[in-house]
Amino acid sequence: MKGGRSRADDRGTDSKLKSKSSGASKKKAPAKDPNKPKRPASAFFVFMEEFRQQYKKDHPNNKSVAAVGKAGGEKWKSMSTSEKAPFVERAEKRKKEYEKTMQAYNKKLAGGNNRGEDDESDKS
């Protein structure tokens, strides 16, 4: 065949592509601090905490997580803003608590880092 490529040519290009992609190194994210406070749940997740318990009572034989999630999502969409208000209020309260704990955590981190640097400079 004129102008046709052989299998040997295909193998050569594949190996070049593979070496390029495998050679690229991924940057690792810094290790997560286990002491860092968790982010607060949104209003929907506050609603789902309550909804899951009720759903389990109503449907004791249902073991599907997806079914509970779908039912919860449909109910949340059908609720009016006045019905969602208590969940939004609880979510806001959790968010304020989270912000306070994050401020304390950040102060602790800033204080801890400065002390650590002082100790290292004293050693040398």
MMTF fields as JSON, N, C-alpha, C and O atoms, coordinates in Angstrom:
{
  "mmtfVersion": "1.0.0",
  "mmtfProducer": "UNKNOWN",
  "numBonds": 495,
  "numAtoms": 496,
  "numGroups": 124,
  "numChains": 1,
  "numModels": 1,
  "chainsPerModel": [1],
  "groupsPerChain": [124],
  "chainIdList": ["A"],
  "bondAtomList": [4, 2, 8, 6, 12, 10, 16, 14, 20, 18, 24, 22, 28, 26, 32, 30, 36, 34, 40, 38, 44, 42, 48, 46, 52, 50, 56, 54, 60, 58, 64, 62, 68, 66, 72, 70, 76, 74, 80, 78, 84, 82, 88, 86, 92, 90, 96, 94, 100, 98, 104, 102, 108, 106, 112, 110, 116, 114, 120, 118, 124, 122, 128, 126, 132, 130, 136, 134, 140, 138, 144, 142, 148, 146, 152, 150, 156, 154, 160, 158, 164, 162, 168, 166, 172, 170, 176, 174, 180, 178, 184, 182, 188, 186, 192, 190, 196, 194, 200, 198, 204, 202, 208, 206, 212, 210, 216, 214, 220, 218, 224, 222, 228, 226, 232, 230, 236, 234, 240, 238, 244, 242, 248, 246, 252, 250, 256, 254, 260, 258, 264, 262, 268, 266, 272, 270, 276, 274, 280, 278, 284, 282, 288, 286, 292, 290, 296, 294, 300, 298, 304, 302, 308, 306, 312, 310, 316, 314, 320, 318, 324, 322, 328, 326, 332, 330, 336, 334, 340, 338, 344, 342, 348, 346, 352, 350, 356, 354, 360, 358, 364, 362, 368, 366, 372, 370, 376, 374, 380, 378, 384, 382, 388, 386, 392, 390, 396, 394, 400, 398, 404, 402, 408, 406, 412, 410, 416, 414, 420, 418, 424, 422, 428, 426, 432, 430, 436, 434, 440, 438, 444, 442, 448, 446, 452, 450, 456, 454, 460, 458, 464, 462, 468, 466, 472, 470, 476, 474, 480, 478, 484, 482, 488, 486, 492, 490],
  "bondOrderList": [1, 1, 1, 1, 1, 1, 1, 1, 1, 1, 1, 1, 1, 1, 1, 1, 1, 1, 1, 1, 1, 1, 1, 1, 1, 1, 1, 1, 1, 1, 1, 1, 1, 1, 1, 1, 1, 1, 1, 1, 1, 1, 1, 1, 1, 1, 1, 1, 1, 1, 1, 1, 1, 1, 1, 1, 1, 1, 1, 1, 1, 1, 1, 1, 1, 1, 1, 1, 1, 1, 1, 1, 1, 1, 1, 1, 1, 1, 1, 1, 1, 1, 1, 1, 1, 1, 1, 1, 1, 1, 1, 1, 1, 1, 1, 1, 1, 1, 1, 1, 1, 1, 1, 1, 1, 1, 1, 1, 1, 1, 1, 1, 1, 1, 1, 1, 1, 1, 1, 1, 1, 1, 1],
  "groupList": [{"groupName": "MET", "atomNameList": ["N", "CA", "C", "O"], "elementList": ["N", "C", "C", "O"], "formalChargeList": [0, 0, 0, 0], "bondAtomList": [1, 0, 2, 1, 3, 2], "bondOrderList": [1, 1, 2], "singleLetterCode": "M", "chemCompType": "L-PEPTIDE LINKING"}, {"groupName": "LYS", "atomNameList": ["N", "CA", "C", "O"], "elementList": ["N", "C", "C", "O"], "formalChargeList": [0, 0, 0, 0], "bondAtomList": [1, 0, 2, 1, 3, 2], "bondOrderList": [1, 1, 2], "singleLetterCode": "K", "chemCompType": "L-PEPTIDE LINKING"}, {"groupName": "GLY", "atomNameList": ["N", "CA", "C", "O"], "elementList": ["N", "C", "C", "O"], "formalChargeList": [0, 0, 0, 0], "bondAtomList": [1, 0, 2, 1, 3, 2], "bondOrderList": [1, 1, 2], "singleLetterCode": "G", "chemCompType": "PEPTIDE LINKING"}, {"groupName": "ARG", "atomNameList": ["N", "CA", "C", "O"], "elementList": ["N", "C", "C", "O"], "formalChargeList": [0, 0, 0, 0], "bondAtomList": [1, 0, 2, 1, 3, 2], "bondOrderList": [1, 1, 2], "singleLetterCode": "R", "chemCompType": "L-PEPTIDE LINKING"}, {"groupName": "SER", "atomNameList": ["N", "CA", "C", "O"], "elementList": ["N", "C", "C", "O"], "formalChargeList": [0, 0, 0, 0], "bondAtomList": [1, 0, 2, 1, 3, 2], "bondOrderList": [1, 1, 2], "singleLetterCode": "S", "chemCompType": "L-PEPTIDE LINKING"}, {"groupName": "ALA", "atomNameList": ["N", "CA", "C", "O"], "elementList": ["N", "C", "C", "O"], "formalChargeList": [0, 0, 0, 0], "bondAtomList": [1, 0, 2, 1, 3, 2], "bondOrderList": [1, 1, 2], "singleLetterCode": "A", "chemCompType": "L-PEPTIDE LINKING"}, {"groupName": "ASP", "atomNameList": ["N", "CA", "C", "O"], "elementList": ["N", "C", "C", "O"], "formalChargeList": [0, 0, 0, 0], "bondAtomList": [1, 0, 2, 1, 3, 2], "bondOrderList": [1, 1, 2], "singleLetterCode": "D", "chemCompType": "L-PEPTIDE LINKING"}, {"groupName": "THR", "atomNameList": ["N", "CA", "C", "O"], "elementList": ["N", "C", "C", "O"], "formalChargeList": [0, 0, 0, 0], "bondAtomList": [1, 0, 2, 1, 3, 2], "bondOrderList": [1, 1, 2], "singleLetterCode": "T", "chemCompType": "L-PEPTIDE LINKING"}, {"groupName": "LEU", "atomNameList": ["N", "CA", "C", "O"], "elementList": ["N", "C", "C", "O"], "formalChargeList": [0, 0, 0, 0], "bondAtomList": [1, 0, 2, 1, 3, 2], "bondOrderList": [1, 1, 2], "singleLetterCode": "L", "chemCompType": "L-PEPTIDE LINKING"}, {"groupName": "PRO", "atomNameList": ["N", "CA", "C", "O"], "elementList": ["N", "C", "C", "O"], "formalChargeList": [0, 0, 0, 0], "bondAtomList": [1, 0, 2, 1, 3, 2], "bondOrderList": [1, 1, 2], "singleLetterCode": "P", "chemCompType": "L-PEPTIDE LINKING"}, {"groupName": "ASN", "atomNameList": ["N", "CA", "C", "O"], "elementList": ["N", "C", "C", "O"], "formalChargeList": [0, 0, 0, 0], "bondAtomList": [1, 0, 2, 1, 3, 2], "bondOrderList": [1, 1, 2], "singleLetterCode": "N", "chemCompType": "L-PEPTIDE LINKING"}, {"groupName": "PHE", "atomNameList": ["N", "CA", "C", "O"], "elementList": ["N", "C", "C", "O"], "formalChargeList": [0, 0, 0, 0], "bondAtomList": [1, 0, 2, 1, 3, 2], "bondOrderList": [1, 1, 2], "singleLetterCode": "F", "chemCompType": "L-PEPTIDE LINKING"}, {"groupName": "VAL", "atomNameList": ["N", "CA", "C", "O"], "elementList": ["N", "C", "C", "O"], "formalChargeList": [0, 0, 0, 0], "bondAtomList": [1, 0, 2, 1, 3, 2], "bondOrderList": [1, 1, 2], "singleLetterCode": "V", "chemCompType": "L-PEPTIDE LINKING"}, {"groupName": "GLU", "atomNameList": ["N", "CA", "C", "O"], "elementList": ["N", "C", "C", "O"], "formalChargeList": [0, 0, 0, 0], "bondAtomList": [1, 0, 2, 1, 3, 2], "bondOrderList": [1, 1, 2], "singleLetterCode": "E", "chemCompType": "L-PEPTIDE LINKING"}, {"groupName": "GLN", "atomNameList": ["N", "CA", "C", "O"], "elementList": ["N", "C", "C", "O"], "formalChargeList": [0, 0, 0, 0], "bondAtomList": [1, 0, 2, 1, 3, 2], "bondOrderList": [1, 1, 2], "singleLetterCode": "Q", "chemCompType": "L-PEPTIDE LINKING"}, {"groupName": "TYR", "atomNameList": ["N", "CA", "C", "O"], "elementList": ["N", "C", "C", "O"], "formalChargeList": [0, 0, 0, 0], "bondAtomList": [1, 0, 2, 1, 3, 2], "bondOrderList": [1, 1, 2], "singleLetterCode": "Y", "chemCompType": "L-PEPTIDE LINKING"}, {"groupName": "HIS", "atomNameList": ["N", "CA", "C", "O"], "elementList": ["N", "C", "C", "O"], "formalChargeList": [0, 0, 0, 0], "bondAtomList": [1, 0, 2, 1, 3, 2], "bondOrderList": [1, 1, 2], "singleLetterCode": "H", "chemCompType": "L-PEPTIDE LINKING"}, {"groupName": "TRP", "atomNameList": ["N", "CA", "C", "O"], "elementList": ["N", "C", "C", "O"], "formalChargeList": [0, 0, 0, 0], "bondAtomList": [1, 0, 2, 1, 3, 2], "bondOrderList": [1, 1, 2], "singleLetterCode": "W", "chemCompType": "L-PEPTIDE LINKING"}],
  "groupTypeList": [0, 1, 2, 2, 3, 4, 3, 5, 6, 6, 3, 2, 7, 6, 4, 1, 8, 1, 4, 1, 4, 4, 2, 5, 4, 1, 1, 1, 5, 9, 5, 1, 6, 9, 10, 1, 9, 1, 3, 9, 5, 4, 5, 11, 11, 12, 11, 0, 13, 13, 11, 3, 14, 14, 15, 1, 1, 6, 16, 9, 10, 10, 1, 4, 12, 5, 5, 12, 2, 1, 5, 2, 2, 13, 1, 17, 1, 4, 0, 4, 7, 4, 13, 1, 5, 9, 11, 12, 13, 3, 5, 13, 1, 3, 1, 1, 13, 15, 13, 1, 7, 0, 14, 5, 15, 10, 1, 1, 8, 5, 2, 2, 10, 10, 3, 2, 13, 6, 6, 13, 4, 6, 1, 4],
  "groupIdList": [1, 2, 3, 4, 5, 6, 7, 8, 9, 10, 11, 12, 13, 14, 15, 16, 17, 18, 19, 20, 21, 22, 23, 24, 25, 26, 27, 28, 29, 30, 31, 32, 33, 34, 35, 36, 37, 38, 39, 40, 41, 42, 43, 44, 45, 46, 47, 48, 49, 50, 51, 52, 53, 54, 55, 56, 57, 58, 59, 60, 61, 62, 63, 64, 65, 66, 67, 68, 69, 70, 71, 72, 73, 74, 75, 76, 77, 78, 79, 80, 81, 82, 83, 84, 85, 86, 87, 88, 89, 90, 91, 92, 93, 94, 95, 96, 97, 98, 99, 100, 101, 102, 103, 104, 105, 106, 107, 108, 109, 110, 111, 112, 113, 114, 115, 116, 117, 118, 119, 120, 121, 122, 123, 124],
  "secStructList": [7, 6, 6, 7, 7, 7, 2, 2, 2, 2, 2, 2, 2, 2, 2, 2, 2, 2, 2, 2, 2, 2, 2, 1, 7, 7, 7, 7, 7, 7, 7, 7, 7, 6, 6, 1, 7, 7, 7, 7, 7, 7, 2, 2, 2, 2, 2, 2, 2, 2, 2, 2, 2, 2, 2, 2, 2, 2, 7, 6, 6, 7, 7, 7, 2, 2, 2, 2, 2, 2, 2, 2, 2, 2, 2, 2, 2, 2, 1, 7, 2, 2, 2, 2, 2, 2, 2, 2, 2, 2, 2, 2, 2, 2, 2, 2, 2, 2, 2, 2, 2, 2, 2, 2, 2, 2, 2, 2, 2, 2, 2, 2, 2, 2, 2, 2, 2, 2, 2, 2, 2, 2, 2, 7],
  "xCoordList": [0.834, 0.0, 0.876, 1.883, 0.464, 1.218, 0.731, -0.471, 1.671, 1.326, 0.691, 0.319, 0.55, -0.037, 0.962, 2.166, 0.481, 1.377, 1.434, 0.428, 2.576, 2.719, 2.441, 2.362, 2.299, 2.057, 3.253, 3.097, 4.4, 5.619, 5.581, 6.01, 5.065, 4.959, 3.996, 4.264, 2.881, 1.898, 2.487, 2.255, 3.244, 3.843, 4.804, 4.861, 5.549, 6.518, 5.845, 6.316, 4.746, 4.07, 3.377, 3.348, 2.817, 2.166, 3.157, 2.852, 4.332, 5.31, 5.78, 6.054, 5.875, 6.275, 5.208, 5.526, 3.941, 2.858, 2.829, 2.64, 3.016, 2.977, 4.091, 3.87, 5.277, 6.401, 6.201, 6.6, 5.582, 5.323, 4.326, 4.542, 3.231, 2.192, 2.664, 2.336, 3.434, 3.891, 5.012, 5.235, 5.722, 6.814, 6.322, 7.036, 5.117, 4.583, 4.259, 3.498, 4.83, 4.603, 3.435, 3.281, 2.633, 1.499, 1.97, 2.741, 1.5, 1.843, 0.967, -0.253, 1.581, 0.821, 0.295, 0.996, -0.942, -1.542, -0.916, -0.546, -0.794, -0.236, -1.133, -2.345, -0.542, -1.284, -2.361, -2.136, -3.534, -4.635, -4.401, -3.941, -4.72, -4.567, -5.782, -6.902, -5.602, -6.749, -7.427, -8.565, -6.74, -7.317, -8.15, -8.842, -8.089, -8.837, -10.33, -10.774, -11.119, -12.572, -13.22, -12.811, -14.238, -14.967, -15.901, -16.407, -16.126, -17.043, -18.463, -18.798, -19.294, -20.665, -21.534, -21.268, -22.573, -23.516, -24.395, -24.734, -24.759, -25.671, -27.088, -27.322, -28.021, -29.401, -29.985, -30.749, -29.63, -30.141, -29.662, -30.441, -28.4, -27.874, -28.413, -28.559, -28.704, -29.364, -30.756, -31.185, -31.45, -32.76, -32.633, -33.453, -31.609, -31.436, -31.166, -31.569, -30.501, -30.267, -31.598, -31.763, -32.537, -33.859, -34.675, -35.366, -34.579, -35.361, -34.966, -35.834, -33.666, -33.202, -33.839, -34.275, -33.891, -34.492, -35.966, -36.439, -36.683, -38.103, -38.304, -39.219, -37.463, -37.577, -37.322, -37.988, -36.366, -36.083, -37.269, -37.556, -37.957, -39.146, -40.263, -40.94, -40.447, -41.52, -41.221, -42.136, -39.943, -39.533, -38.42, -37.258, -38.756, -37.707, -36.966, -35.835, -37.569, -36.937, -36.024, -35.286, -36.067, -35.274, -33.832, -33.574, -32.886, -31.462, -30.714, -29.507, -31.411, -30.771, -30.532, -31.465, -29.267, -28.906, -29.406, -29.848, -29.332, -29.761, -31.243, -31.648, -32.053, -33.495, -33.792, -34.658, -33.073, -33.268, -32.854, -33.545, -31.734, -31.251, -32.21, -32.467, -32.739, -33.687, -34.957, -35.464, -35.475, -36.705, -36.483, -37.342, -35.338, -35.016, -34.876, -35.36, -34.212, -34.046, -35.361, -35.579, -36.238, -37.555, -38.368, -39.026, -38.31, -39.068, -38.516, -39.286, -37.177, -36.55, -36.956, -37.236, -36.987, -37.376, -38.83, -39.18, -39.672, -41.092, -41.434, -42.532, -40.508, -40.778, -40.718, -39.947, -41.535, -41.51, -40.39, -39.821, -40.091, -39.02, -39.366, -38.482, -40.66, -41.058, -40.868, -40.571, -41.04, -40.819, -39.325, -38.923, -38.519, -37.072, -36.426, -35.294, -37.128, -36.568, -35.901, -34.794, -36.529, -35.856, -34.522, -33.593, -34.426, -33.184, -32.109, -30.931, -32.543, -31.619, -31.088, -29.905, -31.979, -31.589, -30.552, -29.558, -30.792, -29.835, -28.498, -27.442, -28.546, -27.315, -26.522, -25.296, -27.22, -26.555, -25.895, -24.784, -26.598, -26.048, -24.766, -23.776, -24.796, -23.61, -22.47, -21.301, -22.826, -21.807, -21.121, -19.906, -21.885, -21.304, -20.376, -19.296, -20.799, -19.945, -18.66, -17.578, -18.792, -17.629, -16.657, -15.446, -17.186, -16.319, -15.562, -14.391, -16.224, -15.547, -14.441, -13.328, -14.749, -13.741, -12.592, -11.447, -12.882, -11.814, -10.904, -9.691, -11.476, -10.648, -9.712, -8.528, -10.253, -9.428, -8.362, -7.21, -8.743, -7.807, -6.69, -5.519, -7.044, -6.043, -5.104, -3.907, -5.634, -4.786, -3.814, -2.637, -4.329, -3.492, -2.397, -1.246, -2.77, -1.787, -0.722, 0.471, -1.142, -0.201, 0.717, 1.921, 0.164, 0.969, 1.906, 3.049, 1.437, 2.255, 3.407, 4.503, 3.179, 4.244, 5.34, 6.521, 4.964, 5.97, 6.844, 8.061, 6.226, 7.002, 7.976, 9.124, 7.53, 8.378, 9.591, 10.688, 9.404, 10.512, 11.496, 12.705, 11.011, 11.896, 12.758, 13.953, 12.155, 12.903, 14.002, 15.102, 13.729, 14.734, 15.881, 17.04, 15.579, 16.636, 17.5, 18.695, 16.941, 17.722, 18.695, 19.786, 18.298, 19.128, 20.391, 21.441, 20.302, 21.485, 22.356, 23.388],
  "yCoordList": [-1.191, 0.0, 1.251, 1.337, 2.183, 3.417, 4.326, 4.501, 4.893, 5.862, 5.266, 6.016, 3.961, 3.343, 3.254, 3.15, 3.294, 3.21, 1.771, 1.062, 1.367, 0.006, -0.019, 1.022, -1.202, -1.341, -0.891, -0.408, -1.039, -0.608, 0.896, 1.368, 1.647, 3.093, 3.424, 4.319, 2.707, 2.942, 2.671, 3.416, 1.604, 1.259, 2.341, 2.672, 2.883, 3.921, 5.159, 5.733, 5.578, 6.784, 6.525, 7.403, 5.323, 5.012, 5.032, 5.548, 4.477, 4.441, 5.846, 6.153, 6.701, 8.086, 8.799, 9.542, 8.573, 9.206, 8.706, 9.483, 7.41, 6.838, 7.392, 7.697, 7.523, 8.015, 9.473, 9.9, 10.235, 11.634, 11.766, 12.536, 11.014, 11.145, 10.592, 11.149, 9.497, 8.938, 9.781, 9.753, 10.532, 11.36, 12.607, 13.178, 13.026, 14.22, 13.901, 12.977, 14.657, 14.381, 15.211, 16.382, 14.592, 15.301, 15.962, 15.386, 17.164, 17.851, 17.308, 17.225, 16.948, 16.423, 17.575, 18.554, 17.439, 18.44, 18.301, 17.197, 19.396, 19.286, 18.415, 18.355, 17.757, 16.858, 17.632, 18.759, 17.014, 17.673, 17.605, 16.591, 18.692, 18.752, 18.111, 18.571, 17.07, 16.418, 17.295, 17.029, 18.331, 19.213, 20.336, 21.047, 20.5, 21.585, 21.31, 20.196, 22.319, 22.123, 21.796, 22.3, 20.944, 20.596, 21.725, 22.445, 21.87, 22.897, 22.541, 21.361, 23.543, 23.256, 22.737, 22.987, 22.012, 21.474, 22.598, 23.536, 22.49, 23.464, 23.178, 22.172, 24.063, 23.902, 22.588, 21.939, 22.19, 20.936, 19.747, 18.838, 19.746, 18.622, 18.609, 17.542, 19.768, 19.826, 19.195, 18.444, 19.507, 18.913, 17.4, 16.648, 16.953, 15.522, 14.728, 13.568, 15.316, 14.619, 14.191, 13.057, 15.128, 14.864, 13.943, 13.036, 14.195, 13.436, 11.96, 11.094, 11.658, 10.264, 9.467, 8.333, 10.064, 9.378, 9.08, 7.975, 10.065, 9.883, 8.844, 8.024, 8.879, 7.946, 6.512, 5.58, 6.34, 4.998, 4.444, 3.249, 5.316, 4.879, 4.475, 3.468, 5.267, 5.009, 3.825, 3.113, 3.616, 2.549, 1.717, 1.849, 0.867, 0.12, -0.91, -1.269, -1.391, -2.412, -1.839, -2.584, -0.539, 0.095, 0.262, 0.923, -0.341, -0.233, 0.652, 0.846, 1.188, 1.962, 3.412, 4.142, 3.802, 5.183, 6.113, 7.23, 5.641, 6.462, 6.796, 7.913, 5.837, 6.075, 7.143, 7.996, 7.088, 8.093, 9.468, 10.458, 9.525, 10.787, 11.38, 12.584, 10.523, 11.01, 11.525, 12.586, 10.762, 11.183, 12.493, 13.375, 12.616, 13.85, 15.034, 16.126, 14.826, 15.899, 16.373, 17.572, 15.425, 15.791, 16.572, 17.56, 16.11, 16.811, 18.216, 19.166, 18.364, 19.669, 20.63, 21.801, 20.137, 20.984, 21.421, 22.527, 20.558, 20.885, 21.792, 22.345, 21.949, 22.775, 24.257, 24.675, 25.044, 26.494, 27.09, 26.408, 28.354, 29.003, 29.091, 29.036, 29.228, 29.286, 27.926, 27.865, 26.832, 25.496, 25.207, 24.468, 25.802, 25.614, 26.498, 26.241, 27.528, 28.53, 27.938, 28.36, 26.972, 26.459, 25.777, 25.844, 25.129, 24.444, 25.455, 25.282, 26.518, 27.581, 28.262, 28.594, 28.467, 29.107, 28.261, 28.786, 26.949, 26.054, 26.031, 25.985, 26.062, 26.064, 27.35, 27.316, 28.475, 29.754, 29.726, 30.225, 29.136, 29.03, 28.195, 28.552, 27.087, 26.227, 26.957, 26.791, 27.77, 28.511, 29.53, 29.708, 30.202, 31.174, 30.482, 30.989, 29.325, 28.561, 28.128, 28.173, 27.713, 27.287, 28.445, 28.271, 29.627, 30.785, 31.125, 31.502, 30.994, 31.242, 30.217, 30.572, 28.954, 27.92, 28.049, 27.752, 28.489, 28.685, 29.844, 29.776, 30.9, 32.016, 31.544, 31.882, 30.761, 30.233, 29.294, 29.324, 28.474, 27.533, 28.286, 27.931, 29.327, 30.105, 30.842, 30.941, 31.363, 32.017, 31.006, 31.299, 29.815, 28.752, 28.366, 28.162, 28.269, 27.929, 29.015, 28.714, 30.263, 31.372, 31.42, 31.643, 31.216, 31.211, 30.027, 30.154, 28.876, 27.663, 27.754, 27.276, 28.363, 28.488, 29.425, 29.147, 30.537, 31.488, 30.867, 31.053, 30.141, 29.509, 28.496, 28.419, 27.726, 26.717, 27.329, 26.773, 28.465, 29.125, 29.676, 29.625, 30.202, 30.713, 29.604, 29.797, 28.424, 27.308, 26.879, 26.543, 26.884, 26.476, 27.478, 27.079, 28.767, 29.764, 29.722, 30.009, 29.379, 29.261, 28.093, 28.154, 27.027, 25.819, 26.067, 25.497, 26.907, 27.105, 28.179, 28.482],
  "zCoordList": [0.0, 0.0, 0.0, 0.702, -0.79, -0.815, 0.306, 0.506, 1.023, 2.061, 3.299, 4.201, 3.385, 4.565, 5.696, 5.462, 6.894, 8.044, 8.529, 8.528, 8.926, 9.439, 10.94, 11.591, 11.458, 12.894, 13.711, 14.832, 13.178, 13.877, 14.126, 15.178, 13.153, 13.333, 14.468, 15.27, 14.537, 15.591, 16.966, 17.917, 17.051, 18.35, 18.81, 19.995, 17.88, 18.228, 18.784, 19.765, 18.168, 18.646, 19.98, 20.842, 20.159, 21.424, 22.575, 23.65, 22.358, 23.445, 23.785, 24.946, 22.767, 23.037, 23.856, 24.784, 23.512, 24.258, 25.689, 26.625, 25.852, 27.194, 28.061, 29.232, 27.506, 28.292, 28.673, 29.757, 27.778, 28.092, 29.231, 30.167, 29.15, 30.174, 31.511, 32.559, 31.488, 32.757, 33.352, 34.562, 32.507, 32.999, 33.714, 34.539, 33.403, 34.048, 35.498, 35.782, 36.402, 37.82, 38.332, 37.984, 39.148, 39.748, 41.03, 41.798, 41.247, 42.484, 43.601, 43.46, 44.685, 45.822, 46.659, 46.914, 47.074, 47.944, 49.329, 49.73, 50.057, 51.407, 52.282, 52.076, 53.24, 54.118, 54.87, 55.312, 55.009, 55.706, 57.204, 57.729, 57.881, 59.325, 59.982, 59.758, 60.781, 61.423, 62.478, 62.863, 62.943, 63.963, 63.374, 64.103, 62.06, 61.417, 61.526, 61.248, 61.931, 62.062, 60.722, 59.676, 60.777, 59.554, 59.182, 60.043, 57.879, 57.397, 57.822, 57.933, 58.061, 58.51, 57.369, 56.193, 57.75, 56.765, 56.231, 56.953, 54.953, 54.359, 54.866, 55.535, 54.545, 54.989, 54.496, 55.211, 53.272, 52.722, 53.551, 53.837, 53.935, 54.703, 56.133, 56.73, 56.675, 57.983, 57.858, 58.733, 56.768, 56.488, 56.326, 56.853, 55.6, 55.337, 56.612, 56.701, 57.595, 58.867, 59.475, 59.923, 59.478, 60.035, 59.12, 59.585, 57.811, 56.841, 56.842, 56.734, 56.963, 56.964, 58.093, 57.892, 59.28, 60.422, 60.164, 60.43, 59.649, 59.351, 58.25, 58.327, 57.241, 56.116, 56.586, 56.134, 57.485, 58.016, 58.788, 58.726, 59.517, 60.264, 59.308, 59.518, 58.258, 57.297, 56.375, 55.961, 56.054, 55.134, 55.779, 55.396, 56.745, 57.467, 56.613, 56.94, 55.536, 54.71, 53.627, 52.983, 53.425, 52.375, 52.839, 53.845, 52.103, 52.437, 51.442, 51.579, 50.449, 49.394, 49.826, 50.159, 49.811, 50.14, 49.043, 49.313, 47.808, 46.674, 46.76, 46.441, 47.188, 47.292, 48.342, 48.145, 49.447, 50.503, 49.986, 50.222, 49.285, 48.732, 47.711, 47.712, 46.838, 45.823, 46.471, 46.107, 47.443, 48.112, 48.864, 48.852, 49.513, 50.24, 49.311, 49.611, 48.178, 47.206, 46.627, 46.452, 46.331, 45.796, 46.826, 46.499, 48.077, 49.122, 49.318, 49.461, 49.328, 49.517, 48.402, 48.66, 47.163, 46.029, 46.126, 45.714, 46.667, 46.738, 47.919, 47.973, 48.86, 50.041, 49.7, 48.836, 50.384, 50.194, 51.059, 51.911, 50.829, 51.597, 53.078, 53.932, 53.38, 54.787, 55.469, 56.662, 54.706, 55.261, 55.434, 56.332, 54.562, 54.637, 55.706, 56.116, 56.158, 57.067, 58.318, 58.653, 59.028, 60.235, 59.928, 60.733, 58.782, 58.406, 58.015, 58.326, 57.325, 56.945, 58.202, 58.289, 59.177, 60.437, 61.179, 61.68, 61.244, 61.919, 61.189, 61.819, 59.86, 59.067, 59.318, 59.414, 59.423, 59.699, 61.081, 61.263, 62.045, 63.396, 63.385, 64.024, 62.655, 62.551, 61.846, 62.196, 60.845, 60.109, 61.01, 60.928, 61.87, 62.796, 63.79, 64.094, 64.295, 65.21, 64.509, 65.093, 63.261, 62.482, 62.304, 62.442, 61.996, 61.799, 63.074, 63.02, 64.223, 65.504, 65.736, 66.124, 65.499, 65.722, 64.724, 65.063, 63.496, 62.511, 62.911, 62.713, 63.469, 63.932, 65.038, 65.049, 65.964, 67.05, 66.486, 66.92, 65.532, 64.915, 64.197, 64.33, 63.436, 62.707, 63.655, 63.384, 64.768, 65.762, 66.361, 66.567, 66.633, 67.198, 66.215, 66.599, 64.934, 63.901, 63.798, 63.76, 63.752, 63.627, 64.846, 64.713, 66.001, 67.23, 67.274, 67.713, 66.825, 66.83, 65.855, 66.148, 64.687, 63.687, 64.163, 63.958, 64.799, 65.27, 66.351, 66.36, 67.248, 68.322, 67.749, 68.186, 66.785, 66.167, 65.476, 65.542, 64.816, 64.145, 65.163, 64.933, 66.281, 67.324, 67.881, 68.109, 68.106, 68.644, 67.695, 68.136, 66.409, 65.442, 65.388, 65.269, 65.473, 65.406, 66.665, 66.587, 67.806, 69.032, 68.967, 69.534, 68.274, 68.207, 67.391, 67.689, 66.368, 65.494, 66.014, 65.415]
}
